Amino acid sequence: MDDDRVNRTVVLPLVVPPERVADLHATRRRVAYCQRRTSDVCWDDPNRPADVISTYRTAETALYHQLREETEGLHSNLVQKAMKDVTSNMGTAKSNWRAGDQVGQPTYPDSQDDGSYAITYDKRAATFHKYEVSLATVTGRVECRYVLPRDIQGTPYERYVLDSRWSFGTSKLVFDGERFWLHAVCTRPRPTQPVWATDAVDESSSDTQTRIRLLGVDCNVDGHSVVTSVAGFHGNADALNDRREQFERVRGGLQQTGTRSAHRTFYGMSGREWRFFDAYAHDCANGIVDDALGARCTHVVFEDLTRIRKRISNAPKFQQWLFKRIRTYTADKLELLGIKTATVNPRNTSKRCSHTDCESCTDANRSGSRFECVDCGLALHADYNAARNIALQWFAENAHEMKHGQSSQTCSAGRATSQLALKSGTLSPDGVFSPVDGLSTDKPTSSLVGR
């Protein structure tokens, strides 16, 4: 995704003329052929990750003209997008291989077992309108009308497709085995400053300085799902685990019953379960967004939860999905507000003292949800301390770039002034509080959702 733009996907059902359905299927078969040929070239019996080709230009030089001849009638941009999809997947495979995962050559069948498939369309292979889309096929273009609800007020269609601030970008035609859908990507310029910013000049800033104010976020498998550095406690992870166990018990009973009615109930309950956990993730994300806006933050910093499965393998599996979903939803909401998100290595953030004059790091500092530094005596809720450390870790990882005005996180070319947003004020990396931070806080005000 272009760093200067914000993208949103709107899923629109399509009406395809019955006599043109076969043309779209034929187009997919030729796109899949391009993908398989590209995959074979990029994955030419590699012995190490570096042998895998993940650069589009390299694949294009080797194959493009051949594929144009071998897929006569296929739009040139569909050939290019097919190749780009493959090289992107090859890049992911290389990263996973380097990380120690077992990976194999990506495969590209004409369709999945259920008959479904997807084709990537850019604005040259497709012409997007407010009420219909024109798609290139192997036998010319086909006009497909959107199926819209009677009341479009408040729908993604109204918010993005009909809003003149948004325009169409590269999208996907999806066939689910029964009907066609357009996963329309709408795009607009990314806000250049946070939504709370005004034209008033901050007395602490200058033409060569940019203020960076961070909100640290700690995610947990018990207690509260999310804790922020302004003492925002969001989500009741214990209640969530209880709810998950209830769902599992009911599912087990339905599976043992084995009747057709139980089968229907089982799948209906799965949908309710997913909606419950999805709403929970949205509630946690909204709590983080509210904290960021209330503290007038420019950045929200999460733990880097890549490969979290290896670090919390004894935790419920769904928590891994939950953390990723919370972070994704938070980032989606924040980017429209001009607030950036970042990640840091979470190493030792749960046991290191967040008092910048101390920074003692030992297992003895933490006992359950209680953090009390054995060196300086700082006493805090353990997750609140971790959230502070996550933001402080960002300062440490970006100190050189901020000092010399080179950080991609800054909003100007000048030197950045940095602050960590806390419950009762802000903290700079050198330990200066403004106003005095409530260091004696044990368990700040809680905000529970999901009970």
The 8 nearest C-alpha neighbors of each residue, nearest first, counted from 0:
[[1, 2, 4, 6, 5, 3, 186, 169],
 [0, 2, 3, 4, 5, 6, 189, 188],
 [3, 1, 4, 0, 5, 189, 188, 6],
 [4, 2, 189, 1, 188, 5, 190, 0],
 [3, 5, 188, 189, 1, 187, 2, 186],
 [4, 6, 189, 187, 186, 188, 7, 334],
 [5, 7, 186, 185, 184, 4, 187, 8],
 [6, 8, 185, 184, 186, 9, 5, 159],
 [9, 7, 184, 183, 185, 182, 10, 6],
 [8, 10, 183, 182, 155, 11, 184, 156],
 [11, 9, 182, 181, 183, 8, 180, 12],
 [10, 12, 181, 180, 145, 9, 13, 182],
 [13, 11, 180, 146, 145, 181, 179, 10],
 [14, 12, 145, 180, 179, 144, 146, 143],
 [13, 15, 144, 143, 145, 16, 146, 12],
 [14, 16, 143, 17, 13, 20, 19, 144],
 [15, 17, 19, 18, 14, 20, 143, 142],
 [18, 16, 19, 20, 15, 21, 14, 22],
 [17, 19, 16, 20, 21, 22, 15, 141],
 [20, 18, 22, 17, 16, 21, 23, 15],
 [19, 21, 23, 22, 17, 18, 24, 15],
 [20, 22, 24, 23, 19, 25, 18, 17],
 [23, 21, 25, 19, 20, 24, 26, 136],
 [22, 24, 26, 20, 25, 21, 136, 27],
 [25, 23, 21, 27, 26, 22, 28, 20],
 [26, 24, 22, 28, 27, 23, 21, 29],
 [27, 25, 23, 29, 24, 28, 137, 136],
 [26, 28, 30, 24, 25, 29, 31, 23],
 [29, 27, 31, 25, 109, 26, 30, 32],
 [28, 30, 32, 26, 31, 27, 70, 33],
 [29, 31, 27, 33, 32, 28, 81, 26],
 [32, 30, 34, 28, 29, 33, 109, 107],
 [31, 33, 29, 35, 30, 34, 28, 36],
 [34, 32, 30, 36, 31, 35, 37, 81],
 [33, 35, 31, 37, 32, 81, 36, 38],
 [36, 34, 38, 32, 37, 33, 107, 31],
 [35, 37, 39, 33, 38, 34, 32, 40],
 [36, 38, 34, 40, 35, 39, 33, 41],
 [37, 39, 35, 41, 36, 40, 42, 34],
 [40, 38, 36, 42, 37, 41, 43, 35],
 [39, 41, 37, 38, 42, 43, 36, 58],
 [40, 42, 52, 38, 39, 51, 43, 37],
 [43, 41, 39, 51, 40, 44, 38, 45],
 [42, 44, 40, 45, 41, 39, 51, 50],
 [43, 45, 42, 46, 50, 51, 39, 41],
 [46, 44, 50, 47, 43, 51, 42, 48],
 [47, 45, 44, 50, 48, 49, 51, 43],
 [46, 48, 49, 45, 50, 51, 96, 97],
 [49, 47, 93, 50, 51, 96, 97, 45],
 [48, 50, 51, 47, 93, 52, 45, 46],
 [51, 49, 45, 48, 47, 52, 46, 42],
 [50, 52, 42, 49, 48, 41, 45, 53],
 [53, 51, 41, 54, 50, 42, 89, 86],
 [52, 54, 86, 90, 89, 51, 55, 87],
 [55, 53, 57, 56, 52, 86, 58, 90],
 [54, 56, 58, 57, 86, 83, 59, 53],
 [57, 55, 59, 58, 54, 60, 61, 53],
 [58, 56, 60, 55, 59, 54, 61, 52],
 [59, 57, 55, 61, 56, 60, 62, 54],
 [58, 60, 63, 56, 62, 61, 57, 55],
 [61, 59, 57, 58, 62, 56, 63, 64],
 [60, 62, 58, 59, 57, 63, 64, 40],
 [63, 61, 59, 65, 60, 64, 58, 66],
 [62, 64, 59, 66, 65, 67, 60, 61],
 [63, 65, 67, 66, 62, 68, 60, 59],
 [66, 64, 68, 62, 67, 63, 69, 61],
 [67, 65, 69, 63, 68, 64, 70, 62],
 [66, 68, 64, 70, 65, 69, 71, 63],
 [67, 69, 65, 66, 70, 71, 64, 63],
 [68, 70, 66, 67, 71, 65, 64, 33],
 [71, 69, 67, 68, 73, 66, 29, 72],
 [70, 72, 68, 73, 69, 67, 137, 66],
 [71, 73, 137, 70, 74, 138, 136, 139],
 [72, 74, 137, 71, 70, 75, 136, 77],
 [75, 73, 77, 76, 72, 78, 135, 124],
 [76, 74, 78, 77, 73, 79, 67, 124],
 [75, 77, 79, 78, 74, 124, 80, 123],
 [76, 78, 80, 74, 79, 75, 81, 124],
 [79, 77, 75, 81, 76, 80, 82, 33],
 [78, 80, 76, 82, 77, 81, 83, 75],
 [79, 81, 83, 77, 82, 78, 76, 84],
 [82, 80, 78, 84, 79, 83, 34, 77],
 [81, 83, 79, 85, 80, 84, 34, 37],
 [84, 82, 80, 86, 85, 81, 55, 87],
 [83, 85, 87, 81, 82, 86, 80, 88],
 [84, 86, 88, 82, 83, 87, 89, 34],
 [85, 87, 53, 89, 83, 88, 84, 55],
 [88, 86, 90, 84, 85, 89, 83, 53],
 [89, 87, 85, 91, 90, 86, 92, 84],
 [88, 90, 86, 92, 53, 87, 91, 93],
 [89, 91, 53, 93, 87, 88, 92, 86],
 [90, 92, 88, 94, 89, 93, 95, 87],
 [91, 93, 89, 95, 90, 94, 96, 88],
 [94, 92, 96, 48, 90, 91, 95, 89],
 [93, 95, 91, 97, 96, 92, 98, 90],
 [96, 94, 98, 92, 100, 97, 93, 91],
 [95, 97, 93, 100, 99, 98, 94, 92],
 [96, 98, 94, 99, 95, 93, 48, 100],
 [99, 97, 95, 96, 100, 94, 93, 306],
 [100, 98, 96, 97, 95, 101, 94, 102],
 [101, 99, 96, 95, 98, 102, 97, 94],
 [100, 102, 96, 99, 103, 95, 98, 92],
 [103, 101, 100, 96, 92, 104, 95, 93],
 [102, 104, 105, 101, 92, 106, 42, 96],
 [103, 105, 106, 42, 102, 38, 92, 39],
 [106, 104, 103, 107, 38, 88, 89, 85],
 [105, 107, 104, 108, 35, 38, 34, 103],
 [106, 108, 35, 31, 34, 109, 105, 110],
 [109, 107, 110, 31, 106, 111, 35, 32],
 [108, 110, 28, 31, 107, 27, 111, 116],
 [111, 109, 116, 108, 114, 115, 112, 113],
 [110, 112, 114, 115, 113, 116, 108, 109],
 [111, 113, 114, 110, 115, 176, 108, 116],
 [114, 112, 111, 115, 176, 110, 175, 116],
 [113, 115, 176, 111, 110, 112, 116, 175],
 [116, 114, 175, 176, 174, 111, 110, 113],
 [115, 117, 110, 174, 173, 111, 175, 114],
 [118, 116, 173, 172, 174, 171, 119, 115],
 [119, 117, 172, 171, 120, 27, 173, 116],
 [118, 120, 171, 170, 80, 172, 117, 121],
 [121, 119, 170, 124, 169, 171, 125, 118],
 [120, 122, 169, 123, 124, 125, 170, 168],
 [123, 121, 125, 124, 126, 169, 168, 120],
 [124, 122, 125, 121, 76, 126, 120, 135],
 [123, 125, 135, 121, 122, 120, 76, 134],
 [126, 124, 134, 122, 123, 133, 120, 121],
 [125, 127, 133, 132, 122, 128, 134, 123],
 [128, 126, 132, 125, 133, 167, 131, 129],
 [127, 129, 131, 130, 132, 126, 133, 167],
 [128, 130, 131, 160, 161, 127, 132, 145],
 [131, 129, 128, 145, 144, 132, 127, 146],
 [132, 130, 144, 128, 145, 143, 129, 127],
 [131, 133, 127, 143, 128, 126, 142, 134],
 [132, 134, 142, 126, 125, 141, 140, 143],
 [135, 133, 125, 140, 141, 132, 124, 136],
 [134, 136, 140, 124, 139, 125, 141, 74],
 [137, 135, 139, 138, 26, 140, 23, 22],
 [136, 138, 72, 73, 26, 139, 22, 135],
 [139, 137, 136, 22, 72, 140, 135, 73],
 [140, 138, 136, 135, 137, 141, 72, 134],
 [139, 141, 135, 134, 136, 133, 142, 138],
 [140, 142, 134, 133, 143, 135, 139, 19],
 [141, 143, 133, 132, 134, 140, 144, 131],
 [144, 142, 15, 132, 14, 131, 13, 133],
 [143, 145, 131, 14, 13, 130, 132, 146],
 [146, 144, 13, 131, 130, 12, 147, 11],
 [145, 147, 12, 13, 144, 11, 14, 148],
 [146, 148, 145, 149, 151, 11, 12, 150],
 [149, 147, 150, 151, 146, 154, 152, 156],
 [150, 148, 151, 147, 152, 146, 154, 156],
 [149, 151, 148, 152, 147, 154, 153, 157],
 [152, 150, 154, 148, 157, 153, 149, 156],
 [153, 151, 154, 150, 157, 158, 156, 155],
 [152, 154, 151, 157, 158, 155, 156, 150],
 [153, 155, 156, 157, 151, 152, 158, 150],
 [156, 154, 158, 157, 159, 9, 153, 160],
 [157, 155, 160, 154, 159, 158, 9, 161],
 [156, 158, 161, 154, 155, 159, 160, 151],
 [159, 157, 155, 156, 162, 154, 160, 161],
 [158, 160, 162, 156, 157, 161, 155, 165],
 [161, 159, 156, 162, 157, 129, 158, 165],
 [162, 160, 157, 159, 163, 158, 156, 129],
 [163, 161, 159, 164, 160, 165, 158, 157],
 [162, 164, 165, 161, 166, 160, 159, 187],
 [163, 165, 162, 187, 166, 159, 186, 188],
 [166, 164, 187, 186, 163, 162, 185, 159],
 [167, 165, 185, 186, 187, 168, 164, 163],
 [168, 166, 185, 184, 186, 127, 165, 183],
 [167, 169, 184, 185, 170, 186, 122, 166],
 [168, 170, 121, 120, 122, 184, 167, 119],
 [171, 169, 183, 184, 120, 182, 119, 168],
 [172, 170, 119, 182, 118, 120, 181, 173],
 [171, 173, 181, 118, 117, 180, 182, 119],
 [174, 172, 117, 180, 179, 116, 171, 181],
 [173, 175, 179, 115, 116, 176, 178, 117],
 [176, 174, 115, 177, 178, 173, 179, 116],
 [175, 177, 115, 114, 174, 113, 178, 116],
 [178, 176, 175, 174, 179, 115, 114, 113],
 [177, 179, 174, 175, 176, 180, 13, 12],
 [178, 180, 174, 13, 173, 12, 175, 181],
 [181, 179, 12, 173, 13, 11, 172, 174],
 [180, 182, 172, 11, 183, 10, 171, 173],
 [183, 181, 10, 171, 9, 170, 8, 172],
 [182, 184, 170, 9, 8, 181, 10, 185],
 [183, 185, 8, 170, 168, 7, 167, 169],
 [186, 184, 167, 7, 166, 6, 168, 165],
 [185, 187, 6, 165, 166, 5, 167, 168],
 [186, 188, 165, 5, 4, 164, 189, 166],
 [189, 187, 4, 3, 5, 190, 186, 165],
 [188, 190, 4, 5, 3, 191, 187, 337],
 [191, 189, 337, 192, 188, 335, 336, 193],
 [190, 192, 189, 337, 193, 410, 188, 3],
 [193, 191, 337, 190, 194, 196, 338, 410],
 [194, 192, 337, 338, 195, 196, 336, 297],
 [193, 195, 336, 196, 337, 192, 338, 190],
 [194, 196, 193, 197, 295, 292, 336, 192],
 [197, 195, 193, 194, 192, 198, 295, 199],
 [198, 196, 199, 195, 200, 194, 193, 192],
 [197, 199, 200, 196, 201, 195, 192, 194],
 [198, 200, 197, 201, 196, 202, 204, 195],
 [201, 199, 202, 198, 204, 197, 205, 203],
 [202, 200, 204, 203, 199, 205, 198, 210],
 [201, 203, 204, 200, 205, 199, 210, 208],
 [204, 202, 201, 205, 210, 200, 208, 416],
 [205, 203, 201, 208, 202, 209, 210, 206],
 [206, 204, 208, 207, 203, 209, 202, 201],
 [205, 207, 208, 204, 413, 209, 411, 412],
 [208, 206, 413, 205, 414, 209, 412, 411],
 [209, 207, 414, 205, 415, 413, 204, 206],
 [208, 210, 415, 416, 204, 211, 410, 411],
 [209, 211, 416, 415, 417, 212, 208, 204],
 [212, 210, 417, 297, 416, 418, 209, 213],
 [213, 211, 418, 296, 297, 419, 417, 298],
 [214, 212, 419, 298, 296, 299, 420, 390],
 [213, 215, 299, 420, 228, 300, 291, 298],
 [214, 216, 390, 386, 300, 228, 389, 227],
 [217, 215, 227, 386, 301, 226, 300, 228],
 [216, 218, 386, 226, 225, 385, 227, 382],
 [219, 217, 225, 224, 226, 216, 322, 220],
 [218, 220, 224, 221, 225, 223, 217, 222],
 [221, 219, 236, 224, 318, 314, 222, 218],
 [220, 222, 236, 237, 219, 223, 224, 235],
 [223, 221, 236, 237, 235, 224, 219, 220],
 [224, 222, 235, 236, 234, 225, 233, 221],
 [223, 225, 219, 234, 236, 218, 235, 220],
 [226, 224, 218, 233, 223, 217, 232, 234],
 [225, 227, 232, 217, 231, 216, 383, 233],
 [228, 226, 216, 231, 229, 386, 230, 215],
 [227, 229, 387, 386, 215, 421, 230, 214],
 [230, 228, 422, 421, 227, 231, 420, 290],
 [231, 229, 228, 422, 227, 443, 383, 232],
 [230, 232, 227, 226, 229, 233, 445, 446],
 [233, 231, 226, 445, 446, 225, 223, 230],
 [234, 232, 225, 446, 447, 283, 223, 226],
 [233, 235, 448, 224, 447, 223, 283, 236],
 [234, 236, 223, 238, 237, 447, 224, 448],
 [235, 237, 239, 221, 224, 223, 222, 238],
 [238, 236, 240, 239, 221, 235, 222, 241],
 [239, 237, 241, 235, 240, 236, 450, 242],
 [238, 240, 236, 242, 237, 241, 243, 235],
 [239, 241, 243, 237, 242, 238, 236, 244],
 [242, 240, 238, 244, 239, 243, 245, 237],
 [243, 241, 245, 239, 240, 244, 238, 246],
 [242, 244, 240, 246, 245, 241, 239, 247],
 [243, 245, 247, 241, 246, 242, 248, 240],
 [246, 244, 242, 248, 243, 247, 241, 249],
 [245, 247, 243, 249, 244, 248, 250, 242],
 [248, 246, 244, 250, 245, 249, 251, 243],
 [249, 247, 251, 245, 250, 246, 244, 252],
 [248, 250, 252, 246, 251, 247, 253, 245],
 [251, 249, 247, 253, 252, 248, 246, 254],
 [252, 250, 248, 254, 249, 253, 247, 255],
 [251, 253, 249, 255, 250, 254, 256, 248],
 [254, 252, 256, 250, 261, 255, 251, 265],
 [255, 253, 251, 257, 256, 252, 250, 261],
 [254, 256, 252, 253, 257, 251, 250, 258],
 [257, 255, 253, 254, 258, 252, 261, 262],
 [256, 258, 254, 255, 261, 253, 262, 259],
 [259, 257, 261, 260, 256, 262, 253, 254],
 [258, 260, 262, 261, 263, 257, 264, 256],
 [259, 261, 263, 262, 258, 264, 257, 265],
 [262, 260, 264, 258, 253, 259, 263, 265],
 [263, 261, 259, 265, 260, 264, 258, 266],
 [264, 262, 260, 265, 266, 261, 267, 259],
 [263, 265, 261, 267, 262, 266, 268, 260],
 [264, 266, 262, 268, 263, 267, 261, 253],
 [267, 265, 269, 268, 263, 264, 262, 270],
 [266, 268, 264, 270, 269, 265, 263, 271],
 [267, 269, 271, 265, 270, 266, 264, 272],
 [270, 268, 266, 272, 267, 271, 273, 265],
 [269, 271, 273, 268, 267, 272, 274, 266],
 [272, 270, 268, 274, 269, 273, 275, 267],
 [273, 271, 269, 275, 270, 274, 268, 276],
 [272, 274, 270, 276, 275, 271, 277, 269],
 [275, 273, 277, 271, 272, 276, 278, 270],
 [274, 276, 272, 278, 273, 277, 271, 279],
 [277, 275, 279, 273, 278, 274, 280, 272],
 [276, 278, 274, 280, 279, 275, 273, 281],
 [279, 277, 281, 275, 280, 276, 274, 282],
 [280, 278, 276, 282, 277, 281, 449, 275],
 [279, 281, 325, 277, 283, 278, 282, 284],
 [280, 282, 284, 278, 279, 283, 285, 277],
 [283, 281, 279, 285, 280, 284, 278, 286],
 [284, 282, 286, 280, 285, 281, 233, 234],
 [283, 285, 329, 281, 287, 286, 282, 325],
 [286, 284, 288, 282, 287, 283, 281, 289],
 [287, 285, 283, 289, 284, 288, 290, 233],
 [286, 288, 290, 284, 285, 289, 291, 283],
 [287, 289, 285, 291, 290, 286, 292, 284],
 [290, 288, 286, 292, 287, 291, 293, 285],
 [289, 291, 293, 287, 288, 292, 294, 286],
 [292, 290, 288, 296, 294, 289, 293, 295],
 [291, 293, 295, 289, 294, 290, 288, 296],
 [292, 294, 290, 291, 295, 289, 296, 288],
 [293, 295, 291, 292, 296, 290, 420, 229],
 [296, 294, 292, 293, 291, 195, 297, 212],
 [297, 295, 212, 291, 294, 213, 298, 292],
 [296, 298, 338, 212, 211, 213, 339, 193],
 [299, 297, 339, 213, 340, 338, 296, 212],
 [300, 298, 214, 340, 213, 215, 339, 341],
 [299, 301, 341, 215, 342, 340, 216, 390],
 [302, 300, 342, 216, 303, 341, 215, 343],
 [301, 303, 345, 343, 342, 304, 344, 389],
 [302, 304, 342, 343, 344, 305, 301, 345],
 [303, 305, 307, 302, 306, 323, 322, 345],
 [306, 304, 307, 303, 308, 302, 323, 309],
 [307, 305, 308, 309, 304, 310, 303, 98],
 [306, 308, 304, 310, 309, 305, 311, 319],
 [309, 307, 312, 306, 311, 310, 319, 316],
 [308, 310, 307, 312, 311, 306, 313, 305],
 [309, 311, 307, 308, 312, 306, 313, 304],
 [312, 310, 314, 313, 308, 309, 307, 319],
 [311, 313, 308, 309, 314, 310, 316, 307],
 [314, 312, 311, 315, 316, 310, 308, 309],
 [313, 315, 311, 312, 316, 220, 318, 319],
 [316, 314, 317, 318, 313, 319, 312, 220],
 [315, 317, 318, 319, 314, 320, 312, 308],
 [316, 318, 320, 319, 315, 321, 314, 322],
 [319, 317, 321, 320, 316, 315, 322, 220],
 [320, 318, 317, 321, 322, 316, 323, 308],
 [319, 321, 317, 318, 323, 322, 324, 316],
 [320, 322, 318, 324, 319, 323, 325, 317],
 [323, 321, 325, 324, 319, 320, 318, 326],
 [322, 324, 326, 320, 321, 325, 327, 319],
 [323, 325, 327, 321, 322, 326, 328, 320],
 [326, 324, 280, 322, 328, 327, 284, 323],
 [325, 327, 329, 323, 324, 328, 330, 322],
 [328, 326, 324, 330, 329, 325, 323, 331],
 [327, 329, 331, 325, 330, 326, 284, 324],
 [330, 328, 284, 326, 332, 331, 327, 325],
 [329, 331, 333, 327, 332, 328, 334, 326],
 [332, 330, 328, 329, 333, 334, 327, 335],
 [331, 333, 329, 330, 334, 335, 328, 336],
 [334, 332, 336, 330, 338, 335, 331, 329],
 [333, 335, 337, 336, 338, 331, 332, 330],
 [334, 336, 333, 337, 332, 190, 331, 189],
 [337, 335, 333, 194, 334, 338, 193, 190],
 [336, 338, 193, 190, 334, 192, 335, 194],
 [339, 337, 297, 333, 193, 334, 336, 298],
 [338, 340, 298, 334, 297, 299, 337, 333],
 [341, 339, 299, 298, 300, 330, 338, 342],
 [340, 342, 300, 301, 299, 339, 343, 298],
 [343, 341, 301, 303, 302, 300, 344, 340],
 [344, 342, 302, 303, 393, 345, 301, 392],
 [343, 345, 303, 346, 302, 342, 392, 389],
 [346, 344, 302, 348, 343, 347, 303, 389],
 [345, 347, 344, 348, 349, 343, 302, 350],
 [348, 346, 349, 350, 351, 345, 360, 361],
 [347, 349, 385, 388, 345, 351, 346, 350],
 [350, 348, 385, 347, 351, 381, 382, 384],
 [349, 351, 347, 348, 360, 362, 361, 364],
 [352, 350, 360, 348, 359, 358, 347, 349],
 [351, 353, 358, 359, 354, 372, 360, 350],
 [352, 354, 388, 355, 358, 384, 387, 351],
 [355, 353, 357, 356, 352, 358, 377, 430],
 [354, 356, 430, 357, 353, 358, 429, 428],
 [357, 355, 354, 358, 430, 429, 353, 375],
 [358, 356, 354, 355, 359, 375, 352, 374],
 [359, 357, 352, 351, 355, 354, 353, 360],
 [358, 360, 352, 357, 351, 361, 374, 372],
 [361, 359, 351, 350, 358, 352, 362, 347],
 [360, 362, 363, 364, 350, 359, 351, 365],
 [361, 363, 364, 350, 365, 360, 366, 351],
 [362, 364, 361, 365, 373, 366, 350, 372],
 [365, 363, 372, 371, 362, 370, 361, 373],
 [366, 364, 370, 363, 369, 362, 350, 367],
 [365, 367, 369, 368, 370, 364, 363, 381],
 [368, 366, 369, 365, 381, 370, 380, 382],
 [367, 369, 381, 380, 366, 370, 382, 365],
 [370, 368, 381, 380, 366, 367, 365, 371],
 [371, 369, 365, 381, 379, 378, 380, 364],
 [370, 372, 378, 364, 377, 376, 373, 365],
 [371, 373, 376, 364, 377, 374, 375, 352],
 [372, 374, 376, 364, 375, 371, 363, 359],
 [373, 375, 372, 376, 359, 357, 377, 364],
 [374, 376, 372, 377, 373, 357, 359, 354],
 [375, 377, 372, 373, 371, 374, 378, 364],
 [378, 376, 372, 371, 375, 379, 438, 439],
 [379, 377, 371, 370, 439, 376, 441, 372],
 [380, 378, 441, 370, 440, 381, 384, 371],
 [379, 381, 441, 442, 369, 383, 382, 370],
 [382, 380, 370, 368, 369, 384, 383, 379],
 [383, 381, 385, 384, 380, 386, 226, 217],
 [384, 382, 386, 380, 385, 381, 228, 226],
 [383, 385, 381, 387, 382, 386, 353, 379],
 [386, 384, 349, 382, 388, 348, 383, 387],
 [387, 385, 215, 217, 216, 228, 383, 389],
 [388, 386, 228, 384, 385, 390, 389, 215],
 [387, 389, 391, 385, 348, 390, 386, 353],
 [388, 390, 392, 386, 215, 387, 391, 385],
 [391, 389, 215, 393, 392, 388, 387, 300],
 [392, 390, 388, 394, 393, 389, 387, 395],
 [391, 393, 395, 389, 390, 394, 388, 396],
 [394, 392, 396, 390, 391, 395, 343, 397],
 [395, 393, 391, 397, 392, 398, 396, 428],
 [394, 396, 392, 398, 393, 397, 391, 428],
 [395, 397, 393, 394, 398, 392, 343, 399],
 [398, 396, 394, 400, 395, 399, 393, 401],
 [399, 397, 395, 401, 394, 400, 396, 402],
 [398, 400, 402, 401, 397, 403, 396, 405],
 [399, 401, 406, 405, 403, 397, 402, 398],
 [402, 400, 404, 398, 403, 406, 415, 399],
 [403, 401, 399, 400, 404, 414, 398, 415],
 [402, 404, 400, 401, 405, 414, 399, 413],
 [403, 405, 414, 401, 413, 402, 412, 400],
 [406, 404, 400, 403, 401, 407, 412, 402],
 [407, 405, 400, 408, 401, 409, 404, 397],
 [406, 408, 409, 405, 410, 400, 404, 401],
 [407, 409, 406, 410, 339, 298, 211, 401],
 [410, 408, 407, 406, 411, 415, 209, 211],
 [409, 411, 209, 408, 412, 192, 191, 407],
 [412, 410, 413, 409, 209, 208, 207, 404],
 [411, 413, 404, 414, 405, 207, 410, 409],
 [414, 412, 207, 404, 208, 411, 415, 209],
 [413, 415, 404, 208, 207, 402, 403, 401],
 [416, 414, 209, 208, 401, 210, 417, 404],
 [415, 417, 210, 209, 211, 208, 414, 418],
 [418, 416, 211, 210, 212, 427, 415, 419],
 [417, 419, 427, 212, 426, 425, 211, 213],
 [418, 420, 213, 426, 425, 212, 427, 421],
 [419, 421, 425, 214, 213, 229, 294, 212],
 [422, 420, 229, 228, 424, 425, 423, 419],
 [421, 423, 229, 230, 424, 228, 437, 436],
 [424, 422, 436, 421, 437, 435, 434, 425],
 [423, 425, 434, 421, 433, 436, 422, 420],
 [426, 424, 420, 433, 421, 419, 432, 418],
 [425, 427, 432, 419, 418, 431, 430, 433],
 [426, 428, 418, 431, 430, 429, 417, 419],
 [429, 427, 430, 426, 394, 391, 418, 417],
 [428, 430, 427, 431, 355, 426, 356, 432],
 [429, 431, 355, 427, 428, 426, 432, 356],
 [432, 430, 427, 426, 429, 433, 428, 425],
 [433, 431, 426, 435, 434, 425, 436, 430],
 [434, 432, 425, 424, 435, 426, 431, 436],
 [433, 435, 424, 432, 436, 425, 423, 426],
 [436, 434, 432, 433, 437, 424, 423, 425],
 [435, 437, 423, 438, 424, 432, 434, 421],
 [438, 436, 439, 440, 423, 435, 422, 424],
 [437, 439, 440, 436, 377, 379, 378, 441],
 [438, 440, 437, 378, 441, 379, 377, 436],
 [441, 439, 438, 379, 437, 442, 443, 378],
 [442, 440, 379, 380, 439, 378, 443, 369],
 [441, 443, 380, 440, 444, 379, 445, 383],
 [444, 442, 230, 440, 445, 441, 231, 380],
 [443, 445, 442, 230, 446, 231, 232, 422],
 [446, 444, 232, 447, 443, 231, 233, 230],
 [445, 447, 233, 232, 448, 231, 444, 234],
 [448, 446, 234, 233, 235, 445, 449, 232],
 [447, 449, 234, 450, 235, 233, 446, 282],
 [450, 448, 279, 235, 234, 239, 447, 238],
 [449, 448, 238, 235, 447, 239, 234, 242]]
